Amino acid sequence: MKYKNILIITLLLSTLSLVVVSVYYTTNMKKTTTPEEDVVDIDDPSNRIKGPAPFELKSTFALITTVSDQWNKSGMSLHLPTKLSGKLIPMGVWISCTDDNKYGDYGIFIYSAKNRTKIATAELVIEVRPGSVLPFNKESALGIFTTINGCDAYIQENALVGHVEYRKLYGNNSTILCIIIDNLCYWMRGMPQLSVKDMVNIASNMSLLK
Amino acid sequence: MKIIKTTICVIIILLALGGPFAFAERKYIGYYLQKDPPLSGYYGVKAYVNTIDQTVPSGSNFYCEWVTIILSYANGYWIQCGYNKGYDSPTSGALYWYVELMDSTTEDPEINWWYQPTANNYYTYFVEEDSTYDWKAGVFGQFIDYLDSDPFWSVDLQTFVEATTDDIVINGTDFQYLEYKGNHDWNLWDQHVSGSNSSVWWIVDASEHYEWEAFREP
């Protein structure tokens, strides 16, 4: 009898663990894929993309307020969106740590309406790093250079995305909006459903996070 | 008894649902440069790398070893130089050098193949700023590719082994003399973060920051 009880408890715990794993996959990946997308098509050229290792392998997923507190103390004025399109909400920030276990000054902020936390698949990501110039060549870049609220900005529609997982969810293109605010460079990547107007609206309503 | 049967059924169903994801995951092991990127970005990455010649499982599989400059993690933009063995080489299953570029102006990732590394030889792979183009990438003494990119700055450096499956035995992997170009001068890496998503590949720090080896557990 005792043995049977232990067996039942073990099986129930195993089931619980698998349910947790399954829920994770369901919320992060499966909801927006069709059945035929579940298995990667190994003959699809996009699966031959080599590319780098994901940033997530070198970083931790932190609370935005925790990172902004440290950055503010070190003199970095972090501005983040105050008006988001649709049901997007801030999920957190992928950030690496320095040797002395402090957050570095390069982070990727994640926004999603579908509980996505991966850089490749979130609906809106904002890559932030110190910088006072836009990182695009005026002679060769395919987008337009402009200003938003007096800040230098660059907007490119239909910019290709290198993440294979992104391509399977949204297609190959995204909208890039890059803006310089207080010596920080904000690189936003929006899914195709976010129009240029949406992205400009998001960038226009960024304010200092205190 | 009914509870046990139900539990076993649930486990089987969940395993069936999870299976495809495990199949899809690309495997990596290697070093990231830990430093925050300098204001102007990095100007280059370089490494002296052994050429391993291991068996690749049949089907659409490959492994590659490379150095990479990351142009943007948000959009997935990079310049990569390394060698490859697998189904996607110009001659399937053969060792080839390659340079791969993905940026905001490319229709799709551009890959240029170069003929051909010799197994068990070491070569120096580099991606570096150029005076005429934005970048040059290649293998010392073998070939150079010249590239322009948008964005033109870089945010990170990586040296990695990558494969479609970690069934591949990566023994013999040896990256030496990792160097980064900060203010236009080459320096040995003085910080790093190891990264891996494999439970059977292992990395060995051969020096504090600028040499590493990798192998697959037996």
Interface residues (C-beta under 8 A of the other chain):
Chain A: L7 I8 L11 L12 S14 T15 L18 V19 V21 S22 Y25 M29 D38 V39 V40 I42 D43 P45 S46 N47 R48 I49 K50 G51 P52 A53 P54 F55 L57 K58 S96 T98 D99 G104 D105 Y106 I108 I119 A120 V125 I126 E127 R129 P130 G131 S132 P135 F136 N137 S140 A141 L142 G143 Q156 A159 L160 V161 G162 H163 Y166 N172 S174 I176 W187 M188 R189
Chain B: I3 I4 T7 I8 V10 I11 L14 L15 L17 G18 P20 F21 F23 A24 Y28 G30 Y32 Q34 D36 P37 L39 G41 G59 S60 F62 C64 W66 T68 I70 S72 Y73 A74 N75 G76 Y77 W78 Q80 G82 N84 D88 Y98 E100 M102 S104 T105 T106 E107 D108 P109 I111 D134 D148 D150 P151 F152 W153 V155 D156 Q158 F160 E162 Q191 V193 G195 S196 N197
